[in-house]
């Protein structure tokens, strides 16, 4: 039996472009001998699954994507319009795939947001157990148009990183992402929790960098990321990712206190 619950299933064209860009850069996708990617909980329409396959094929032309939904009518609708390199299956967090193959990457976006926080770790574990050795689970959420997003990247053992991805044009404060934190963190944005400290310091660094806004929001963001690092936060990667409006830290830097 599929593991999980039927969720609202809302989706939209180009909504998951930011997380797809992240997945396309994952080393496991480029080096795996079996480039199978699973999209768990794609929603009422298969739009974002099809888009993901197109984006990932630019860096891995032989990629295969399996969209997974727990609602039979959604699967039937998706299968009516499938294409080469994409399949759709009935299922949930157990992540059924063609031939029982293990995915190199699992994307589960805007799914656990609709569950209780208590369900997160068990759901993660079920999906992690389906990964190829060294594979990646990317779980998170975004707003309706994909301009504000955050996600956790896990391997087959544990969560490894937390990423914020924002559209910089028109950004007032980075903590706008508080409303779109992954379920594991959204209720932890309170004093005494690390994610609250992180967003507070990020907003402060953004405010301090305001004079750089004269040269554009990207320059202000780069200065803010540098300021956050100067405050002791273990910011990962470098300018090529930061320029995209991304900011990644080790999971331990923001993980819940208990």
C-alpha positions as CSV (number, residue, x, y, z in Angstrom):
1,X,0.0,0.0,0.0
2,X,1.2,3.5,-0.7
3,X,2.7,5.2,2.3
4,X,1.3,8.8,2.9
5,X,-1.8,10.9,2.5
6,X,-3.5,12.6,-0.4
7,X,-2.5,16.3,-0.3
8,X,-3.9,19.3,-2.1
9,X,-1.8,18.8,-5.2
10,X,-1.4,22.4,-6.2
11,X,1.3,23.0,-8.7
12,X,2.3,25.5,-11.4
13,X,4.4,26.0,-14.4
14,X,8.1,26.8,-13.6
15,X,7.4,26.6,-9.9
16,X,10.3,24.3,-9.0
17,X,13.0,25.8,-11.3
18,X,15.2,26.7,-8.3
19,X,15.4,23.3,-6.8
20,X,15.8,21.7,-10.2
21,X,18.8,23.8,-10.8
22,X,20.2,22.5,-7.5
23,X,19.5,18.9,-8.4
24,X,21.1,19.4,-11.8
25,X,24.4,20.3,-10.1
26,X,24.4,17.4,-7.6
27,X,27.5,15.2,-8.2
28,X,25.6,12.0,-7.8
29,X,23.4,12.8,-10.9
30,X,26.5,13.3,-13.0
31,X,28.4,10.2,-11.9
32,X,25.8,7.5,-11.3
33,X,25.6,4.6,-13.6
34,X,21.8,4.6,-13.3
35,X,20.5,8.1,-13.7
36,X,17.0,7.5,-12.3
37,X,15.3,10.4,-10.5
38,X,12.0,10.1,-8.6
39,X,9.6,13.0,-8.0
40,X,7.4,12.1,-5.0
41,X,4.1,13.9,-4.8
42,X,4.1,15.9,-8.0
43,X,0.5,17.0,-7.5
44,X,-2.7,17.3,-9.5
45,X,-0.9,17.8,-12.8
46,X,2.5,16.4,-14.0
47,X,3.9,19.8,-15.1
48,X,6.8,20.0,-12.7
49,X,7.8,16.4,-13.3
50,X,8.0,17.0,-17.0
51,X,9.9,20.2,-16.5
52,X,12.4,18.5,-14.2
53,X,13.2,15.9,-16.8
54,X,13.8,18.5,-19.4
55,X,16.1,20.5,-17.1
56,X,18.1,17.5,-15.9
57,X,18.5,16.2,-19.4
58,X,20.7,19.2,-20.2
59,X,23.4,17.9,-17.9
60,X,22.5,14.2,-18.1
61,X,20.8,13.4,-21.4
62,X,20.1,9.8,-20.4
63,X,18.2,10.8,-17.2
64,X,14.9,9.0,-16.4
65,X,12.3,10.6,-14.2
66,X,9.5,8.7,-12.4
67,X,6.7,10.8,-11.0
68,X,4.9,9.3,-8.0
69,X,1.5,10.2,-6.7
70,X,-0.8,8.6,-4.1
71,X,-4.0,9.6,-5.9
72,X,-4.9,7.2,-8.7
73,X,-6.7,9.8,-10.8
74,X,-3.6,12.0,-10.9
75,X,-1.5,9.1,-12.1
76,X,-4.0,8.2,-14.8
77,X,-4.1,11.8,-16.0
78,X,-0.3,12.0,-16.1
79,X,0.1,8.7,-18.0
80,X,-2.2,10.1,-20.7
81,X,0.4,12.6,-21.6
82,X,3.7,11.0,-20.8
83,X,6.9,11.2,-23.0
84,X,10.2,9.4,-23.5
85,X,12.3,9.4,-20.3
86,X,9.3,10.0,-18.0
87,X,7.0,7.5,-16.3
88,X,4.3,7.9,-13.6
89,X,3.4,5.4,-10.9
90,X,1.0,5.1,-8.0
91,X,2.7,5.3,-4.6
92,X,4.0,7.4,-1.8
93,X,7.1,7.8,0.3
94,X,8.0,4.2,-0.4
95,X,9.0,5.5,-3.9
96,X,8.1,2.7,-6.3
97,X,10.1,2.8,-9.4
98,X,10.3,0.7,-12.6
99,X,11.9,-2.6,-11.9
100,X,12.4,-1.6,-8.3
101,X,15.5,0.4,-9.2
102,X,17.0,2.7,-6.6
103,X,16.9,6.4,-7.6
104,X,20.0,8.5,-7.6
105,X,17.9,11.5,-6.5
106,X,14.5,11.9,-4.9
107,X,12.7,15.2,-5.0
108,X,9.8,15.6,-2.5
109,X,8.6,19.2,-2.7
110,X,5.6,20.9,-1.1
111,X,4.5,17.5,0.3
112,X,5.7,17.2,3.9
113,X,4.6,20.8,4.4
114,X,1.1,19.4,4.6
115,X,2.0,16.8,7.3
116,X,2.6,17.1,11.0
117,X,6.1,17.8,12.1
118,X,6.2,14.4,13.9
119,X,6.0,12.7,10.5
120,X,9.1,14.2,9.0
121,X,11.9,12.0,10.2
122,X,10.0,8.7,9.5
123,X,9.1,10.0,6.0
124,X,12.7,11.0,5.3
125,X,13.9,7.6,6.5
126,X,11.6,5.7,4.1
127,X,12.7,7.7,1.1
128,X,16.4,7.6,2.2
129,X,16.2,3.8,2.3
130,X,15.2,3.8,-1.4
131,X,18.3,5.8,-2.5
132,X,21.3,4.5,-4.3
133,X,24.4,4.5,-2.1
134,X,25.5,8.1,-2.1
135,X,22.2,9.3,-3.5
136,X,20.3,12.5,-2.5
137,X,16.9,13.3,-1.2
138,X,15.9,16.9,-1.7
139,X,12.9,17.9,0.5
140,X,11.5,21.3,0.9
141,X,8.9,23.9,-0.1
142,X,8.4,27.1,-2.1
143,X,5.8,29.8,-2.7
144,X,3.3,29.5,-5.5
145,X,5.5,31.1,-8.1
146,X,8.8,29.6,-7.0
147,X,10.5,32.8,-6.0
148,X,11.0,31.9,-2.4
149,X,12.2,28.4,-1.6
150,X,14.1,26.4,0.9
151,X,15.1,22.7,1.2
152,X,17.1,20.1,3.0
153,X,19.4,17.8,1.1
154,X,20.0,14.4,2.6
155,X,22.1,11.5,1.6
156,X,21.1,7.9,2.4
157,X,22.4,8.3,5.9
158,X,21.5,11.7,7.3
159,X,20.5,15.3,6.4
160,X,23.5,17.2,5.2
161,X,22.7,20.8,4.1
162,X,20.0,23.4,4.3
163,X,19.5,25.9,1.4
164,X,17.6,29.1,1.0
165,X,16.9,30.3,-2.5
166,X,15.4,33.7,-3.2
167,X,14.6,36.0,-6.1
168,X,16.7,39.0,-5.3
169,X,14.9,41.6,-7.3
170,X,12.4,43.3,-5.0
171,X,13.6,41.4,-2.0
172,X,12.7,43.3,1.2
173,X,14.1,40.9,3.9
174,X,15.6,37.4,3.5
175,X,13.5,36.1,6.4
176,X,10.5,36.1,4.0
177,X,11.6,32.5,3.6
178,X,10.3,31.8,7.1
179,X,6.9,31.1,5.7
180,X,8.4,28.5,3.3
181,X,10.8,26.6,5.5
182,X,10.7,22.8,5.3
183,X,8.4,21.2,7.8
184,X,11.3,20.1,10.0
185,X,12.1,23.8,10.6
186,X,9.0,25.9,10.1
187,X,7.7,25.5,13.6
188,X,11.2,26.0,15.0
189,X,11.6,29.6,14.0
190,X,11.3,30.8,17.6
191,X,13.8,32.3,20.0
192,X,16.2,29.6,21.3
193,X,16.3,27.7,18.0
194,X,19.2,27.8,15.6
195,X,17.1,28.5,12.5
196,X,15.7,31.6,14.3
197,X,19.2,32.8,15.0
198,X,20.2,32.1,11.3
199,X,17.3,34.2,9.9
200,X,17.9,37.0,12.4
201,X,21.5,37.3,11.5
202,X,20.8,37.0,7.7
203,X,18.3,39.9,8.0
204,X,20.9,41.9,9.9
205,X,23.6,41.2,7.3
206,X,21.1,42.2,4.5
207,X,20.4,45.5,6.3
208,X,24.1,46.3,6.9
209,X,24.7,45.6,3.1
210,X,21.9,48.1,2.1
211,X,24.4,50.7,0.7
212,X,25.5,48.1,-1.9
213,X,22.0,48.1,-3.2
214,X,23.1,51.0,-5.3
215,X,24.9,48.5,-7.5
216,X,21.9,46.1,-7.6
217,X,20.4,43.4,-5.4
218,X,22.9,40.8,-6.4
219,X,25.8,42.9,-5.0
220,X,23.9,43.5,-1.9
221,X,23.2,39.8,-1.5
222,X,26.8,38.9,-2.0
223,X,27.8,41.4,0.7
224,X,25.1,40.0,3.0
225,X,26.3,36.4,2.6
226,X,29.9,37.6,3.3
227,X,28.6,39.4,6.4
228,X,26.8,36.3,7.6
229,X,30.0,34.3,7.2
230,X,31.9,36.9,9.1
231,X,29.5,36.4,11.9
232,X,30.6,32.8,12.2
233,X,28.0,31.0,10.1
234,X,29.5,28.1,8.1
235,X,28.3,29.3,4.7
236,X,29.1,26.7,2.0
237,X,30.0,27.0,-1.7
238,X,31.0,30.3,-3.3
239,X,30.0,33.2,-5.5
240,X,28.7,31.1,-8.4
241,X,25.9,29.8,-6.2
242,X,25.4,32.9,-4.1
243,X,24.8,35.0,-7.3
244,X,21.7,32.8,-7.9
245,X,20.2,34.0,-4.7
246,X,21.2,30.8,-2.9
247,X,22.7,30.3,0.5
248,X,23.6,26.9,1.9
249,X,24.8,25.9,5.4
250,X,25.4,22.5,7.0
251,X,22.3,21.0,8.4
252,X,23.8,21.0,11.9
253,X,23.9,24.8,11.8
254,X,20.1,25.1,11.8
255,X,18.9,21.7,13.0
256,X,16.2,21.7,15.7
257,X,17.6,21.8,19.2
258,X,15.9,18.6,20.3
